[in-house]
Amino acid sequence: MSVMVARKKVVRKWEKLPGRNTFCCDGRIMMARQKGIFYLTLFLILGTCALFFAFECRYLAVQLSPAIPVFAAVLFLFAMATLLRTSFSDPGVIPRALPDEAAFIEMEIEATNGTVPQGQRPPPRIKNFQINNQIVKLKYCYTCKIFRPPRASHCSICDNCVERFDHHCPWVGNCVGKRNYRYFYLFILSLSLLTIYIFTFNIVYVALKSLKIGFLNTLKETPGTYPSTSLILLTVLEVLICFFTLWSVVGLTGFHTFLVALNQTTNEDIKGSWTGKNRVQNPYSHGNIVKNCCEVLCGPLPPSVLDRRGILQQEESTAQDESCPRGPSSQEPPVAQGPPGGQAEESSTQQKDGSVPVPALRGAEMPEEKQLPSGELPVPSQDGGQAEH
């Protein structure tokens, strides 16, 4: 015997969110699906710093100052904290329109543009919005079914509209937008300082060793256990990594410092939104470098509008089999014996298999009368010529 039981299955909203993102820790961590380069970033930072702390820092702390490894540790921890904060946070994803909202927006667009003749291209779906006496166009997103807010754009990699979209950075494994741009900027700034710091003290380390035993003898040293012999080959490897990283990271930091001073995004700079032919002024700039830096880096951080860990309750029907032991009461009841005289309660026309055929009446042939129990009046029989009902 099966019984249908309705259970409520708790489903978090992040499990049903559209877009190409991955979630961990029950929706607390949000990243892009392409995370391979992010793991390379972690490997380069952790590997270079591990070699520096294991070999050069020990020598420099004894020869120069114990503050060298302390300051390097502070830069390392700050760079790692801002990297993880940038990679694991919501960059400012805008929720997609619900079916009712999308239908309402479509009705508004049709009412505004009117009926477009067949074969003609419909007009672009835009709205004009005024910011600081400047007309800004709000574009319609055909994927999210919404008019994007100012400075928002749709990321083709994550398949989401991101508020104040800057760019998608594969090195951090996430989009960079309104909610994590300041952490991204602090990450590349601290990483630039850390790279310069390690590169400089690696050169100092090689110089100090060269003053004692000569530069050529320093290079000829066989890697072994510190302090008898130094791992000079690993030091050279660190110098090469820092040298090639220095130009890209420091250059990227300088570029974003320029954008922060103008209160501008990478997406706007690439598209030439405020430096095009029309020479339209940036309506978001305060005209002051300090005010622009304070707004971008020190302004209030808006909360996430996704509500990733919200609960969606769904009913789930499950069938359960209940086995009941069959006792004497569950068996088929025996055929009741009729009263003395040999007659049964059932009609004599009932067959052994349980089917009751209907006999055909012929002419004056009449069915036989049943013997009624005492106390009941017999029902008068119908005429032979009357048909059966």
DODRENNU-221065 format. One line per field, with one value per residue (C-alpha): x, y, z. Coordinates in steps of 0.02 Angstrom, whole numbers, plus 50000, padded with zeros to 5 digits. Example, Ala and Ser with C-alpha at 12.3 -4.5 7.8 and 13.67 -1.06 7.14 Angstrom:
REM residues 2
px	50615|50684 .
py	49775|49947 .
pz	50390|50357 .
REM end
This chain:
REM residues 389
px	50000|50081|50047|50087|50175|50205|50368|50436|50610|50710|50794|50907|50887|51066|51024|50897|50991|51022|51190|51356|51419|51475|51429|51513|51480|51292|51292|51412|51549|51509|51632|51636|51643|51812|51930|52088|52183|52130|52218|52372|52366|52363|52507|52618|52587|52600|52751|52852|52814|52852|53025|53058|53006|53098|53269|53300|53201|53300|53465|53407|53329|53498|53606|53496|53337|53203|53071|53098|53000|52868|52828|52829|52706|52588|52589|52564|52415|52334|52355|52282|52135|52087|52109|51992|51869|51866|51851|51720|51597|51449|51512|51341|51236|51064|50922|50830|50651|50514|50392|50259|50385|50454|50278|50240|50401|50358|50186|50267|50387|50247|50143|50290|50353|50185|50157|50308|50263|50318|50489|50550|50678|50606|50680|50814|50748|50821|50765|50835|50886|50955|51103|51182|51099|51169|51063|51113|51038|50973|50988|50873|50950|50866|50938|50888|50729|50766|50823|50998|51039|51168|51346|51284|51329|51299|51450|51458|51564|51458|51295|51237|51204|51326|51300|51441|51526|51713|51776|51786|51954|52006|52153|52031|51900|51756|51679|51735|51588|51514|51524|51704|51796|51878|51944|52010|52100|52173|52228|52327|52398|52458|52519|52622|52702|52734|52813|52926|52972|53020|53111|53212|53265|53309|53432|53495|53516|53620|53723|53762|53814|53920|54013|54066|54114|54101|53963|54027|54056|53880|53809|53917|53856|53770|53594|53594|53543|53541|53654|53801|53747|53608|53477|53536|53447|53281|53327|53359|53192|53106|53191|53132|52952|52948|53029|52898|52756|52816|52778|52603|52543|52620|52557|52382|52385|52434|52295|52162|52229|52198|52020|51984|52043|51919|51779|51774|51765|51870|51715|51680|51861|51869|51705|51753|51590|51654|51797|51714|51672|51533|51653|51518|51574|51572|51416|51482|51642|51646|51783|51897|52021|52002|51811|51817|51939|51834|51674|51751|51860|51774|51591|51454|51451|51276|51209|51185|51012|51021|50975|51074|51037|50851|50737|50623|50505|50452|50336|50402|50284|50357|50275|50299|50254|50171|50172|50024|50022|49877|49782|49627|49519|49603|49564|49412|49256|49189|49028|48885|48778|48596|48456|48418|48346|48499|48465|48609|48590|48659|48560|48582|48630|48796|48943|49098|49208|49097|49013|48825|48751|48585|48465|48362|48174|48079|47897|47800|47956|47968|48110|48095|48040|48165|48120|48106|48148|48006|47929|47949|47810|47840|47853|47722|47794|47771|47673|47761|47736|47815|47994|48138|48193 .
py	50000|50165|50331|50500|50615|50799|50867|51044|51046|51202|51276|51428|51565|51549|51375|51450|51607|51621|51667|51577|51586|51460|51466|51391|51385|51386|51540|51645|51637|51692|51675|51654|51479|51509|51502|51428|51593|51636|51480|51534|51703|51616|51503|51646|51752|51611|51531|51691|51747|51575|51575|51751|51716|51550|51609|51794|51861|51756|51822|52002|52003|51957|52067|52222|52234|52118|52240|52180|52016|52102|52233|52100|51996|52145|52178|51993|51974|52134|52082|51909|51979|52103|51970|51849|51988|52036|51858|51792|51937|51993|52128|52208|52088|52157|52030|51987|52039|51920|51861|51986|52129|52082|52078|52249|52322|52249|52331|52498|52483|52438|52584|52703|52644|52595|52454|52423|52373|52200|52198|52356|52359|52413|52569|52546|52520|52663|52785|52957|52995|53159|53163|53329|53418|53286|53167|52986|52843|52688|52537|52386|52215|52079|51943|52014|52098|52262|52438|52441|52575|52708|52640|52460|52334|52151|52038|51909|51790|51787|51821|51951|52137|52217|52387|52511|52377|52403|52243|52055|52008|51826|51850|51869|51752|51875|52031|52199|52313|52431|52316|52254|52386|52466|52297|52263|52429|52399|52225|52283|52428|52316|52185|52319|52371|52189|52152|52305|52259|52079|52129|52262|52153|52010|52127|52181|52000|51959|52118|52077|51900|51966|52086|51941|51806|51894|51895|51749|51642|51683|51620|51462|51416|51246|51250|51171|51201|51379|51462|51361|51381|51487|51443|51574|51493|51515|51695|51723|51642|51761|51909|51856|51830|51998|52086|52029|52051|52225|52304|52233|52256|52428|52486|52422|52511|52674|52658|52627|52769|52881|52813|52836|53016|53048|52941|52837|52651|52544|52507|52693|52729|52592|52645|52829|52876|53044|53076|53041|53157|53243|53286|53250|53287|53151|53184|53076|53173|53303|53401|53368|53225|53210|53202|53074|52964|52978|52928|52778|52712|52776|52793|52685|52508|52458|52290|52147|52142|51957|51888|51732|51641|51676|51525|51456|51323|51188|51044|50873|50724|50557|50385|50276|50090|50034|49844|49781|49599|49500|49417|49312|49468|49526|49367|49349|49310|49134|49107|49123|48968|48992|48936|48751|48683|48689|48859|48991|49178|49211|49175|49005|49091|49154|49059|48999|49137|49272|49334|49346|49318|49398|49264|49301|49291|49192|49208|49149|49091|49177|49183|49072|49152|49156|49093|49245|49248|49249|49417|49488|49508|49441|49565|49531|49473|49570|49511|49402|49523|49670|49706|49708|49875 .
pz	50000|49943|50028|49945|50068|50026|50095|50084|50010|50055|49901|49907|49777|49716|49651|49529|49477|49289|49219|49208|49388|49516|49700|49852|50039|50017|49905|50008|49875|49698|49553|49365|49293|49211|49360|49284|49273|49450|49513|49414|49503|49672|49622|49566|49721|49846|49762|49745|49923|49994|49916|49974|50155|50160|50100|50067|50217|50340|50275|50261|50434|50509|50399|50384|50490|50560|50497|50317|50335|50443|50312|50175|50275|50295|50107|50070|50186|50124|49941|49974|50073|49936|49801|49887|49926|49742|49679|49801|49806|49703|49583|49573|49469|49425|49438|49278|49254|49308|49173|49228|49233|49061|48988|49062|48990|48819|48827|48870|48724|48603|48666|48643|48473|48401|48278|48167|47988|47939|47856|47940|48078|48245|48325|48459|48633|48734|48866|48899|49077|49143|49261|49312|49165|49049|48944|48971|48868|48956|48842|48843|48878|48775|48888|49057|48989|49080|49043|49114|49244|49199|49181|49185|49049|49009|49034|48895|48999|49157|49060|49186|49188|49311|49390|49354|49249|49232|49150|49171|49245|49220|49340|49485|49412|49423|49351|49419|49456|49581|49732|49713|49612|49765|49821|49647|49645|49819|49763|49611|49712|49854|49729|49640|49804|49851|49682|49693|49872|49832|49672|49763|49909|49794|49709|49881|49931|49776|49803|49984|49940|49798|49914|50024|49899|49731|49602|49500|49654|49711|49547|49556|49729|49735|49807|49979|50157|50223|50281|50215|50035|49961|49833|49712|49566|49654|49688|49504|49465|49586|49505|49333|49391|49479|49331|49205|49330|49375|49207|49188|49368|49395|49225|49264|49432|49349|49221|49354|49460|49310|49293|49479|49471|49329|49404|49246|49208|49092|48987|48965|48922|48789|48710|48718|48803|48865|48743|48577|48434|48530|48672|48799|48976|49106|49212|49354|49381|49521|49435|49583|49597|49785|49776|49636|49733|49891|49798|49712|49854|50012|49965|50041|49975|49916|49974|49853|49773|49728|49900|49857|50018|50017|50034|49900|49964|49843|49880|49840|49833|49884|49887|50038|50042|50202|50226|50328|50388|50319|50460|50460|50453|50292|50198|50089|50189|50166|50075|50198|50215|50184|50298|50318|50161|50049|49969|49962|49982|49810|49653|49575|49412|49483|49408|49495|49423|49499|49339|49338|49164|49125|49063|48909|48932|48802|48771|48923|49014|49182|49307|49457|49618|49759|49930|50041|50224|50344|50376|50198|50073|49898|49755|49624|49460|49300|49151|49026|48884|48980|48931|49055|49121 .
REM end
